[in-house]
């Protein structure tokens, strides 16, 4: 069983990016350019490593390998994006890896690319890349190739050795469980559960009872053996259940208008543990968008547009407008889910202005975008 934090350290020890490993300060697949570049790197790494895994480490400074981290990113639908744009797509897994020195909510992203043995290419045009394009790694650069290619297996032994040196052990597991409970979450109710005598899952949060169900807020869930954060949120509520073989997370998101909120189930994630040291993670979107009165939504939509216009023009907001601005990301999303298609464009336009105006509002914006991203690629 591979400890992903050790794996990242071993990859960074190579210092320079190469034909099986790339590193990024951050990843942006919400915009077309960032999405295209991500797909290009996936394509190139898959083609350059037909018989071994390859990796992208996200949240690292390029010059000195300093680990600075990125926001927790839990888009389990990233494979859907890859399948939509790549022919012969590899299997791609994005994981959030815990490092103790990073601020709360920050992790290092690890993208693992498992090739199919076939040449991967772009299925259709995106940004400035044309459908049919094939990419390969030329050292640390992903380059287009427009002719028949034959890739030699030169990295399998190196990658196998790196993965072997990142194997987990009892000391790492015990230290991580103790750290999770006593240091990271000393003020929260914490639990752990062992599955198949091999896997340890820890979770912490504020426990609440509602209608005979137990929910947690300010939730942090970690698969200790691999140092993978399975879930992190300071806003949503989570229902956690488990059996001898499975650990299940159901995430609920708060949505509403005029300070009246209900929690709606968004996504169900089930981890099934097997006796052979393997596990499967299955994610299903179970979200049903709530429908609201159209007349009320028209009023809120126009009000949001007026506030955004003042924000763009750097006009001061009054107290009520400042209050409404805090609800702007969520209400734009509700409008979008109720047929106001331009609301998504308005929300995108608000990003930089919200980030400048107020840090807390920007965090609410990111939480909203995360939900929309999940819905888009479902």
C-alpha positions as CSV (number, residue, x, y, z in Angstrom):
1,X,0.0,0.0,0.0
2,X,1.5,3.3,-1.1
3,X,1.8,6.3,1.2
4,X,1.0,9.1,-1.2
5,X,2.8,11.7,0.9
6,X,6.0,9.7,0.7
7,X,5.4,9.2,-3.0
8,X,5.2,13.0,-3.6
9,X,8.4,13.5,-1.6
10,X,10.2,10.9,-3.6
11,X,9.0,12.5,-6.9
12,X,10.1,15.9,-5.7
13,X,13.5,14.4,-4.8
14,X,14.1,14.0,-8.6
15,X,14.0,17.9,-8.7
16,X,13.5,18.3,-12.4
17,X,10.3,17.4,-14.2
18,X,10.8,14.6,-16.6
19,X,8.9,12.2,-18.9
20,X,6.9,10.5,-16.1
21,X,6.5,13.4,-13.7
22,X,5.3,17.0,-13.9
23,X,4.6,19.6,-11.3
24,X,2.4,22.6,-11.2
25,X,1.8,25.6,-8.9
26,X,-1.9,25.3,-9.4
27,X,-4.5,23.7,-11.7
28,X,-7.3,25.6,-13.4
29,X,-9.8,23.5,-15.3
30,X,-12.6,26.0,-15.0
31,X,-11.3,28.0,-17.9
32,X,-10.8,26.7,-21.5
33,X,-7.0,27.4,-21.6
34,X,-6.3,25.7,-18.3
35,X,-8.5,22.7,-19.3
36,X,-6.7,22.4,-22.6
37,X,-3.2,22.5,-21.0
38,X,-4.3,19.9,-18.4
39,X,-5.5,17.6,-21.1
40,X,-2.3,18.1,-23.1
41,X,-0.2,17.0,-20.2
42,X,-2.4,14.0,-19.4
43,X,-2.1,12.9,-23.1
44,X,1.6,13.4,-23.2
45,X,2.4,11.6,-20.0
46,X,0.1,8.7,-20.9
47,X,1.8,8.3,-24.3
48,X,5.3,8.6,-22.9
49,X,4.7,5.9,-20.3
50,X,2.8,3.0,-21.9
51,X,3.7,0.5,-19.1
52,X,3.9,2.5,-15.9
53,X,2.1,5.1,-13.9
54,X,3.0,8.8,-14.4
55,X,2.2,11.7,-12.1
56,X,1.4,15.4,-11.8
57,X,2.0,17.1,-8.5
58,X,0.0,20.2,-7.9
59,X,0.8,22.9,-5.2
60,X,4.6,23.1,-5.6
61,X,6.8,26.0,-6.6
62,X,8.6,25.4,-9.8
63,X,11.9,27.0,-8.9
64,X,12.7,25.4,-5.5
65,X,10.1,22.6,-5.1
66,X,8.6,24.4,-2.1
67,X,5.3,22.7,-1.1
68,X,2.8,25.6,-0.8
69,X,-0.4,23.6,-1.4
70,X,-3.7,24.3,-3.1
71,X,-7.4,24.3,-2.1
72,X,-9.0,20.9,-1.4
73,X,-10.3,19.7,-4.8
74,X,-12.8,16.8,-4.7
75,X,-14.1,16.7,-8.3
76,X,-14.6,12.9,-8.8
77,X,-15.9,13.6,-12.3
78,X,-12.5,14.6,-13.7
79,X,-12.4,11.3,-15.5
80,X,-15.6,12.3,-17.4
81,X,-13.8,15.4,-18.7
82,X,-10.9,13.3,-19.9
83,X,-13.1,10.8,-21.5
84,X,-15.0,13.6,-23.3
85,X,-11.8,15.1,-24.9
86,X,-9.3,12.2,-25.3
87,X,-9.4,9.2,-27.5
88,X,-8.0,6.1,-25.8
89,X,-8.1,8.0,-22.5
90,X,-6.0,6.7,-19.6
91,X,-7.4,6.2,-16.1
92,X,-6.8,9.3,-14.1
93,X,-7.2,9.8,-10.4
94,X,-6.9,13.1,-8.5
95,X,-6.2,12.8,-4.8
96,X,-5.8,15.4,-2.0
97,X,-2.7,14.6,0.0
98,X,-2.2,15.9,3.6
99,X,1.0,17.7,4.6
100,X,1.1,18.9,8.3
101,X,2.7,22.3,7.6
102,X,0.0,23.5,5.2
103,X,-2.8,25.8,6.4
104,X,-6.3,24.2,7.2
105,X,-8.0,23.2,4.0
106,X,-4.8,23.2,1.9
107,X,-3.4,20.0,0.5
108,X,-1.1,18.9,-2.3
109,X,-2.9,17.5,-5.4
110,X,-1.6,14.2,-6.8
111,X,-2.8,13.2,-10.3
112,X,-2.0,9.6,-11.1
113,X,-2.2,8.6,-14.8
114,X,-2.6,4.9,-15.6
115,X,-2.2,4.2,-19.4
116,X,-4.2,1.8,-21.5
117,X,-1.2,0.8,-23.7
118,X,-2.8,2.6,-26.7
119,X,-1.9,6.0,-28.2
120,X,-3.9,8.8,-26.6
121,X,-5.0,11.7,-28.7
122,X,-7.3,14.7,-28.6
123,X,-10.8,13.7,-29.6
124,X,-11.9,17.2,-30.6
125,X,-10.6,20.8,-30.7
126,X,-10.0,22.7,-27.5
127,X,-8.4,26.1,-27.2
128,X,-5.6,26.2,-29.7
129,X,-5.1,22.4,-29.9
130,X,-6.8,20.5,-32.8
131,X,-8.7,17.3,-32.6
132,X,-6.5,14.3,-33.5
133,X,-3.4,15.9,-32.0
134,X,-1.0,13.5,-30.2
135,X,1.4,14.7,-27.5
136,X,4.6,13.2,-26.0
137,X,7.0,14.3,-23.3
138,X,10.2,15.7,-24.5
139,X,12.1,15.9,-21.2
140,X,9.9,18.2,-19.1
141,X,7.9,19.6,-21.9
142,X,4.7,18.2,-23.5
143,X,5.2,18.4,-27.3
144,X,2.8,17.7,-30.2
145,X,3.7,14.9,-32.6
146,X,2.1,14.7,-36.0
147,X,3.5,11.4,-37.2
148,X,3.4,7.8,-36.3
149,X,5.1,7.2,-33.0
150,X,6.7,4.3,-31.3
151,X,7.3,4.7,-27.6
152,X,10.0,2.8,-25.8
153,X,9.5,1.7,-22.2
154,X,12.3,3.5,-20.4
155,X,10.6,4.5,-17.1
156,X,9.0,1.4,-15.7
157,X,11.9,0.3,-13.5
158,X,12.4,3.9,-12.2
159,X,8.7,4.4,-11.3
160,X,8.5,0.9,-9.7
161,X,11.4,1.8,-7.5
162,X,9.9,5.1,-6.5
163,X,6.6,3.5,-5.6
164,X,8.3,0.7,-3.7
165,X,10.2,3.2,-1.5
166,X,6.8,4.9,-0.7
167,X,5.3,1.8,0.8
168,X,3.4,2.5,4.1
169,X,4.3,0.9,7.4
170,X,2.8,0.5,10.9
171,X,4.7,3.5,12.4
172,X,3.5,5.9,9.8
173,X,-0.1,4.7,10.2
174,X,-0.1,4.9,14.0
175,X,1.6,8.3,14.0
176,X,-0.9,9.6,11.5
177,X,-3.9,8.4,13.5
178,X,-2.6,10.0,16.7
179,X,-1.8,13.2,14.9
180,X,-5.3,13.4,13.3
181,X,-7.1,13.0,16.7
182,X,-4.8,14.8,19.1
183,X,-3.3,17.6,17.1
184,X,-5.3,18.4,14.0
185,X,-8.7,18.1,15.5
186,X,-8.2,18.3,19.3
187,X,-11.4,20.5,19.6
188,X,-13.6,18.3,17.5
189,X,-15.2,14.9,18.0
190,X,-12.9,12.4,16.2
191,X,-13.3,8.8,15.3
192,X,-11.4,6.0,13.5
193,X,-12.5,2.7,12.0
194,X,-10.3,-0.2,10.7
195,X,-11.4,-2.1,7.6
196,X,-10.2,-5.6,6.6
197,X,-7.4,-5.3,9.2
198,X,-5.5,-3.0,6.9
199,X,-7.3,0.3,6.2
200,X,-7.8,3.0,8.7
201,X,-10.3,5.8,8.1
202,X,-10.4,8.8,10.5
203,X,-13.0,11.5,10.6
204,X,-13.7,14.5,12.7
205,X,-16.4,17.2,12.9
206,X,-19.2,18.8,15.0
207,X,-21.8,16.1,15.6
208,X,-25.5,16.8,15.3
209,X,-28.7,14.7,15.5
210,X,-31.6,15.4,13.1
211,X,-34.6,13.1,12.7
212,X,-32.8,10.1,13.9
213,X,-29.8,10.7,11.6
214,X,-26.3,11.8,12.7
215,X,-24.7,14.6,10.7
216,X,-21.3,16.3,10.9
217,X,-20.3,19.8,10.1
218,X,-16.7,21.2,9.7
219,X,-15.9,17.8,8.4
220,X,-12.5,16.3,7.7
221,X,-12.2,12.7,6.5
222,X,-8.9,10.9,5.8
223,X,-7.8,7.5,4.5
224,X,-4.8,7.3,6.8
225,X,-2.8,4.5,5.1
226,X,-2.4,6.6,2.0
227,X,-2.5,10.1,3.6
228,X,-5.4,10.9,1.3
229,X,-8.0,13.4,2.4
230,X,-11.4,12.0,1.2
231,X,-13.5,15.0,2.2
232,X,-13.0,18.5,3.7
233,X,-15.6,21.2,4.1
234,X,-16.2,24.1,6.5
235,X,-19.7,24.7,5.1
236,X,-21.6,21.6,4.2
237,X,-23.1,18.8,6.3
238,X,-22.2,15.2,5.9
239,X,-23.8,11.9,6.9
240,X,-21.3,9.1,7.6
241,X,-22.2,5.5,7.8
242,X,-20.2,2.3,7.6
243,X,-20.4,-1.5,7.6
244,X,-17.7,-4.2,7.8
245,X,-16.8,-3.6,4.2
246,X,-17.9,-0.1,3.2
247,X,-17.5,3.5,4.3
248,X,-20.1,5.9,2.9
249,X,-20.2,9.7,2.8
250,X,-23.4,11.6,1.8
251,X,-22.8,15.3,1.4
252,X,-25.6,17.9,1.9
253,X,-25.4,21.5,0.7
254,X,-27.3,24.4,2.1
255,X,-29.5,26.2,-0.4
256,X,-32.3,28.7,-0.1
257,X,-33.5,32.3,-0.5
258,X,-34.1,35.2,1.8
259,X,-32.3,33.6,4.7
260,X,-34.4,30.4,4.6
261,X,-32.2,27.4,4.0
262,X,-32.7,23.6,3.6
263,X,-30.0,21.0,3.1
264,X,-30.1,19.1,-0.1
265,X,-28.2,15.8,-0.8
266,X,-25.4,16.5,-3.3
267,X,-23.2,13.5,-3.7
268,X,-22.8,9.9,-2.3
269,X,-19.3,8.5,-2.1
270,X,-18.9,4.8,-1.2
271,X,-15.5,3.2,-0.5
272,X,-15.5,-0.6,-0.6
273,X,-12.6,-2.3,1.0
274,X,-11.4,-5.7,-0.2
275,X,-9.4,-8.4,1.7
276,X,-6.6,-8.3,-0.9
277,X,-5.4,-4.8,0.1
278,X,-7.4,-3.0,-2.6
279,X,-10.3,-0.7,-2.4
280,X,-12.8,0.9,-4.8
281,X,-14.2,4.4,-4.6
282,X,-17.6,5.0,-6.3
283,X,-19.1,8.5,-6.5
284,X,-22.7,9.2,-7.5
285,X,-24.3,12.6,-7.9
286,X,-27.7,12.5,-6.2
287,X,-28.5,16.2,-6.4
288,X,-32.0,17.3,-7.5
289,X,-32.0,21.1,-8.0
290,X,-34.7,22.9,-5.8
291,X,-37.2,24.9,-7.8
292,X,-38.2,28.4,-6.6
293,X,-40.8,30.9,-7.6
294,X,-39.8,32.5,-10.9
295,X,-41.0,36.0,-9.9
296,X,-38.9,36.0,-6.8
297,X,-35.9,34.7,-8.7
298,X,-36.3,37.5,-11.3
299,X,-36.1,40.1,-8.5
300,X,-33.1,38.5,-6.9
301,X,-31.3,38.0,-10.2
302,X,-31.8,41.7,-11.1
303,X,-30.7,42.7,-7.7
304,X,-27.5,40.6,-8.0
305,X,-26.8,42.2,-11.4
306,X,-27.0,45.7,-9.9
307,X,-24.7,44.8,-7.0
308,X,-22.2,43.2,-9.4
309,X,-22.3,46.3,-11.6
310,X,-21.4,48.5,-8.6
311,X,-18.7,46.1,-7.6
312,X,-17.2,46.2,-11.1
313,X,-17.3,50.0,-11.2
314,X,-15.8,50.2,-7.7
315,X,-18.9,52.0,-6.3
316,X,-19.3,51.6,-2.5
317,X,-22.1,49.2,-1.3
318,X,-24.5,50.1,1.4
319,X,-25.1,47.8,4.4
320,X,-28.0,45.9,2.8
321,X,-26.0,45.4,-0.5
322,X,-23.0,44.2,1.4
323,X,-25.3,41.6,3.2
324,X,-26.8,40.6,-0.2
325,X,-23.3,40.2,-1.7
326,X,-22.6,37.4,0.7
327,X,-25.5,35.5,-0.7
328,X,-24.7,36.4,-4.3
329,X,-22.7,33.2,-5.3
330,X,-25.4,30.9,-4.0
331,X,-28.3,32.8,-5.4
332,X,-26.7,33.1,-8.8
333,X,-26.3,29.3,-8.7
334,X,-30.0,28.9,-7.8
335,X,-31.0,31.1,-10.6
336,X,-28.8,29.1,-13.0
337,X,-30.3,25.8,-11.8
338,X,-33.8,27.3,-12.4
339,X,-33.3,28.3,-16.0
340,X,-31.4,31.6,-15.8
341,X,-28.6,30.5,-18.1
342,X,-26.8,33.8,-18.0
343,X,-26.4,33.6,-14.2
344,X,-23.4,31.3,-14.7
345,X,-21.6,33.9,-16.8
346,X,-22.4,36.5,-14.3
347,X,-21.0,34.3,-11.5
348,X,-17.8,33.8,-13.6
349,X,-17.5,37.6,-14.1
350,X,-17.7,38.2,-10.4
351,X,-14.8,36.0,-9.4
352,X,-11.9,38.5,-9.4
353,X,-14.1,41.3,-7.8
354,X,-15.3,39.0,-5.0
355,X,-11.7,37.9,-4.3
356,X,-10.6,41.5,-3.9
357,X,-13.6,42.6,-1.9
358,X,-13.8,40.0,0.9
359,X,-11.9,36.8,1.6
360,X,-15.0,35.1,3.2
361,X,-17.3,35.9,0.3
362,X,-14.6,34.5,-2.1
363,X,-14.6,31.2,-0.1
364,X,-18.4,31.1,-0.6
365,X,-17.9,31.7,-4.3
366,X,-15.4,28.7,-4.5
367,X,-17.8,26.5,-2.6
368,X,-20.5,27.4,-5.2
369,X,-18.3,26.8,-8.2
370,X,-17.4,23.4,-6.7
371,X,-21.0,22.3,-6.7
372,X,-21.6,23.6,-10.3
373,X,-18.4,21.7,-11.4
374,X,-19.7,18.5,-10.0
375,X,-23.1,19.0,-11.7
376,X,-21.5,19.8,-15.0
377,X,-19.4,16.7,-15.3
378,X,-21.9,14.3,-13.9
